[in-house]
Amino acid sequence: MIDLSAAHIWDASTVAVIDAITAKYAARGKSVTITGMNEHSRIRHAALVGRLSTH
């Protein structure tokens, strides 16, 4: 679980890092739950998730 209650997603780089973490866990057959996102962060994350590359 990633708890973002004390955090704020300001830009695409944050979404890219969260994507990279969840992808690494998924590759190992694990799932990640993200909790505590405020409304602004949820909107930004939803708009960018899966569209960024960390390479």
C-alpha positions as CSV (number, residue, x, y, z in Angstrom):
1,M,0.0,0.0,0.0
2,I,1.2,3.5,-0.9
3,D,-0.3,6.1,1.5
4,L,-0.4,9.5,-0.1
5,S,-2.4,11.2,2.7
6,A,0.4,13.6,3.5
7,A,1.5,14.1,-0.1
8,H,0.4,16.0,-3.2
9,I,0.9,15.0,-6.8
10,W,2.3,18.2,-8.4
11,D,3.4,17.0,-11.7
12,A,3.9,14.1,-14.2
13,S,7.1,13.0,-12.6
14,T,5.3,11.9,-9.5
15,V,2.8,9.9,-11.5
16,A,5.6,8.3,-13.5
17,V,7.3,7.2,-10.2
18,I,4.0,5.7,-8.9
19,D,3.5,4.0,-12.3
20,A,7.0,2.5,-12.1
21,I,6.5,1.2,-8.6
22,T,3.2,-0.4,-9.4
23,A,4.6,-1.9,-12.6
24,K,7.5,-3.5,-10.7
25,Y,5.2,-5.1,-8.2
26,A,2.8,-6.2,-11.0
27,A,5.7,-7.9,-12.8
28,R,6.2,-10.0,-9.6
29,G,2.5,-10.8,-9.4
30,K,1.7,-8.3,-6.7
31,S,-0.7,-5.5,-6.6
32,V,-0.4,-2.0,-5.1
33,T,-3.2,-0.1,-3.4
34,I,-2.8,3.7,-3.4
35,T,-4.7,5.4,-0.6
36,G,-5.1,8.9,0.8
37,M,-5.0,10.9,-2.4
38,N,-6.6,14.3,-2.3
39,E,-9.0,15.3,-5.0
40,H,-6.5,17.4,-7.0
41,S,-4.0,14.5,-6.9
42,R,-6.6,11.9,-7.9
43,I,-7.5,14.0,-11.0
44,R,-3.9,14.6,-12.0
45,H,-3.1,10.9,-11.5
46,A,-6.1,9.7,-13.4
47,A,-5.2,12.0,-16.3
48,L,-1.7,10.7,-16.6
49,V,-1.5,7.2,-15.3
50,G,-0.2,4.7,-17.8
51,R,0.7,7.5,-20.3
52,L,4.3,8.1,-19.0
53,S,7.5,6.3,-19.4
54,T,10.3,6.2,-16.8
55,H,13.0,5.3,-19.3
